[in-house]
Amino acid sequence: MKLKIMTFNIQHCLNYIERRIDFPLFARTIAESGADIVGLNEVRGKGLHPLYEEQTKILAQGAGYKYHYFAKAIDFDGVNPYGNAVLSKYPIIKAETVPIPDPAVRAYDGYYETRCIAKLTVDADGPLTVLCAHFGLNRDEHENARDAVLRNVTDKRCVLMGDFNVQPQSDILDPIRAKMKDTADGRGDMFSFPSDKPDRKIDYIFVSKDAEVVDAGIPALTVSDHRPHTAEIII
């Protein structure tokens, strides 16, 4: 079965150029990608603040996706949900939010934030495991996120995607590469951030080794602060 996958850090639907929430722009970008399954990072859920709307549902409806799931990582100010999401043209059989443990001791001076993985089973001509993850910014957060990912990936029929906040040469990715294929391998720099003048790759789509990678790319779009990453696979 051939599938098109997209991962996209949407920065809560903030139009990068106009600096305003822009649901039509993001819905159109997702729809025009033609992706069957879309992983989204930095998504807001329904909260008490008026700008915390059901972004997953809004984008799913606007882009024409029947199935969707929002995975809350944190409540900003205790009342405003924030996390990852998956949109799918295929039925979602099962969905859960997998917490990424916070470091027991913060070893760095950087910004820390609780993260999660959206883990789904999608009926794409048989069960397909889909993981959408968002890694933190510090090394100890990277290690915890990597370990959480490794506990949840499957050897067959599996897609892992998201904003990992590490570049391809990072050893954080080595255990993931040992189990999965990076769809970007052999396709050049594939820089995804920042979207207006990208100079680094921090967004990824990995697939289990039974999948065939047909194509992958980084569309030259300045919509969010990240460019989307797409991949076509046969699984």
N, C-alpha and C positions, 0 to 999 in steps of 0.2 A: 504493500500500500504506500502511495506517495503522499507525503504531508509537507505543508509549508508551516514553519514555526517562526515566531517573532518574539524577541524579548525587547522591552522598552521601559526605561526609567522615565516616567512621565512627570516627575516633580510636581505632583498633585494638579496636573493639567494647567500648569503655568506657561502661558505663551512666552517663549524665551525672548522674542523681539519686543512685544508690546507689554510684557510684564503684567498680564491679567489672566484670570482663569478663563479658559477658552475651550469649552467642551466640543463645539462643532469642529474646530481644527483638529483636535486629538481623535475624535471619532472618525473623521474623514481620513486622517493619516493611517489609522488602523484598518479601516475598510479597504483603502486603496492598496494596502500591502498584499491583500489576497491570502493572508495567513489563515490556516485552519485552527491553530492554537496560539494564543498570545499570552505571554507572561508580562505582568506589569509590576514595577516597583514604585514606591513612594505614592501610594494611593490613599486617599482619604475615605473614611466611612462616615455614616450619619452620626453627627455629634451635636452638642448644644450650641457651638459656634455656628453662625449662619453659613460660613464658608466650608463647613464640614458636611458635605452632601454625600449621597450614595453614588460615588463616582464610578464604581464598578458597574452598577446597574445602568447608569446614565450612558456610559461608553458602550456597554453591550447593546443597548437598545439603539443607540445612534449609529453604531458600526454594523449592526445586523448579526449579532451573535446570540443564539438562543440560550446558551448555557454559560454560567459564570459563577465565580467563587471569590470571596474576599477573605483574606487571612490577616487578622489583626495582630500586629506586633506590639503595639503600645497605645495607650490613651494619653494624648497630649493634654496637659492641664487636668488629667483625670477623667475627662468627659469627651474627648475628641479622638476617635479611632484612626489609626494610621498603620499601613502595612503593605502587603503584596496582593495581587489578584491574578486570576487566570480567566480568560475568555475562550470559549470553545464552540466550534461548529458541530462537535460531536458530543453525545450525551456524557455527562459526568456521573459515573457510577458511585464514586466515593470521594469525599474531600475532607481534609483535616488540616489544622494549623499546627505545625511542629515548631515549638519554641527553640531558639538558639540560646543556650545558656549564657548568661552574663559571666565575664571573668570574676572569679572569687575575689581577686585583688586587682585593682586597676594598676597595671605596670607602666603606663605611659601617661603623658600629660594631655593627650588629645581628647577630642569630643567622643563620648561614649553614648550609645543608644541601643536599647534592646531590639533585637531583630528576630525574624522568623522565616520559616519556609512554608509556602503553600504546597501541599502534597495532594495530588489528585490521581484517581484512576479514571481514565477516559476510555470510552468504548469506541476505538478507532479500528474497526475490523478485528476486534479482540482487545483485551485490556492493555492499556498503555499507561505506564507510570509517568506522571508529569510533576516535576519539582521546579518551583520558582523561588529563588533565594535572593536575599539581599545581605551581603556581608557588611560588617562594621568597618571602621577606619583604622583601627589599631591592630598590631600584630596578635595580641592575645584574643581579640575578637575574631580575627581571621582564622586562628587555630580552632576556636570553638565552632565556628560556622563550617569549616571544612569537615570537622569530625561529625557534626550533625548531618551534613550532606552524605558522608560515607555510610552512616548508619541507615540511610533511607533510600539510596539508589538501589536499583535492581540490575542484575547481570544482563537481562534481556528486555527489549521493548521499554526503553526508558529514555526520557528527555530531561535534562537538567539545564536550567537557564537562569540568567539574572545579572545583576550588577554585583560583581565580586570585589570591587575596590582594590584589586591587585592587578599588576601587569603580567603579561604572559611568561616572563622569565622568573616569576616568583616561585619559590619552592613550595609554597602553600598549595599550588595546583598539582604538584607531582603525584600525590596519591590518587587524585581524581583522574589525571591523565592515564594512570596505570590501569584504571578500570573502564575508562570511557574514551571516546573520540572527541576531540575539539573540532567542531565543524569549520573553524577558520584556518586550520592547519594548511600550509602551503598556498595561502591566498593573499599573501602580502601583509602589510601592517594592520589593516582592519581597525584603524583608530576610531573610537566611538565617543570621545570626550575631550574637550567641550565641543558642543555641536557646531559652533560657528567656525572654529579653527581647531579641529581635533588633532591632538598630539600624543594620545595614549589609548590603549585598548584596556578597558576594564569591564566590558560587558561580554557575556559568553553564552554560547549554546553548545552543550555537550550531549552526546548520544551514546547509548550502549553500543558495544562492539558488534552486535548483530545487525546494526543499521548501516545502510549505505548512504554516504553524504553525496548528494547530487550537486549542490551549489550552496554558497553562502555569501553574504555581502553586508555592507553597512551603507544603507541608502543615504545619500548626501542631503539630509533634511535638517533644517534648523527649526525645530518645533518645540522640543523640550531642551534642557541643558545637555542631555545625552542624545546621540543619534540612535535610532533603532538598529537592531541586528537581526537579520533574517537567515534562515537556512531551509533548504529543501532536502528532504530525506526520503528514503524508501525503507520501510520497516515491516 
